[in-house]
């Protein structure tokens, strides 16, 4: 396959790449995916079984199989499988099950298939139905089938973590749930502050990823005494605590941002007169970079105003507990020395990005853990220089060490990006090869570049992530020109925050090439088709497929393929003819069009 070059500072592609994209052979290869949470302050407590993420191997045209023979990804676009459009609208669960029956042989599914509907997402590119595997009513850990069906009923792809050996697990637990709780508590017994921690009532799961199936008790931490959002699996036969994982997603650093941050809007460097954190002290220079904005749809109750709206909500769920910053006025225009500044700043940016995705782009994505706006604590993490998203609660937490994190839009949107990744996949967030870290960095930079009057593509700072929170004495920040001097997958280092820069950089290049609206739509619609073990290369294929199903112009799809190919992702060009059939005949699909100079 030819390798093409792309520069984010130029919108001109090598023209030969467009012709090459039309004659691809259709190969598609993946490295082995691995799920990993962000680095926890108590990372030594983690215990992940060996062999949990077997390598994926290509077999045929874009059919990827695990070494066990289980199909992990199946491109169904050439198989002619479809479902009635009416059934898709009225009974998407039944439509997906019917499609799976037609594809049972191609997917390598067993005869005894017990699937429970988990979630359905109706998006502009496809309806995505998620069915989770069970055995005699016991969930199989991490096992699901994700079926993507276009608006006209064509089955586009199936992502699978189906476990054929799950039925070999013991049928009856030899130890009680109380004994499992005792084992979990003993595992944490030497941890400081464990007395403040509680564990959820254990539930049975079947675990298969370690090479042999186990019946296990699963429990989660519920309190705040123990740093992290921990999940423990206890072998239901032996009582061994064999899997321990912190499910929180962390970012290293803190952020100070306005629109989007004081250094970018002033095109200044950290350390210039007045442009330092100064322990949250205000300066004329920093005050000069604040902007008066509208805080949409805040709440007023009997004369008390709160930063609670349909898309964002300030909470106080983590220490230091500074309250909800309610007041008798709707005016939050204080300076940055007041803690309410971070609350208002966070509300504005989170609200703005959620409205952009949902209202402007028509991407239906919001928290599944609760029905309100995105819940976030602008003064949390024990005051440390750390921020994170919790998959268990669906909440964002921002620390105050160094530069207060909730002052930097990049940090705010990075953590929101983890949430969006979790929500759009209905709990299928993946950290394989740092995918979700890259998702957060991509969202942060795509959002921040939308503000006028800042760095241009000739400035090094143009590619900085966490422009105010990082790239300073507190920490180094990250970049979105990572792919300019490194190749995927050879330059992966096994550190999720470092490796995630490949994903952020390549997808930011796409946004620069075809426009933000189109680039972000394809990005999020593609992620909606992925699962908990998806790595960067598989996600790139999903994004490319989503662009085709959305009816993007041929030149835009070829541009995207060229950029992904130049990054080192082995992806297959979708069938151009199907793009126009689905795109022009379905009134429900959004049409994008741009030219390549």
Secondary structure, DSSP 8 states (H G I E B T S, - for coil): -------TT-----HHHHHHHTT-----------------TTGGG-B--TT-S--EEE-SSSEEEETTS-EEEEE-TTTT-B--HHHHHH-HHHHHHHHHHHTHHHHT--SS-EEEEEEEEE-SS-EEEEEEEEETTEEEEEEEEEEEE-TTSBEEEEEE---TTGGGS-SS-SS-HHHHHHHHHHHTTTSTTGGG--B---EEEEE-TTSS-EEEEEEEB-SSSSSS-EEEEEETTT--EEEEEE-EEEEES--B-SSS-HHHHHT--TTSTT-S-GGG---HHHHHT------TT-EEETTEEESB-SSEEE---SSS------BSSS-----TTSTHHHHHHHHHHHHHHHHIIIIIS------SS-SSSEEEESS-GGG-SEEEEETTT--EEE--SSS-TTB-HHHHHHHHHHHHHHHHTTS----GGGHHHHHHHHHHHHHHTTSSSS--TTSGGGGEESTTTSSSSS---EES-GGGS--TTTT--S-HHHHHHHHHHHHHHHHHHH-HHHHHHHHHHHHTT--TT--HHHHHHHHHHHHHHHT--HHHHHHHHHHHHHHT-------HHHHHHHHHH-TTS--------
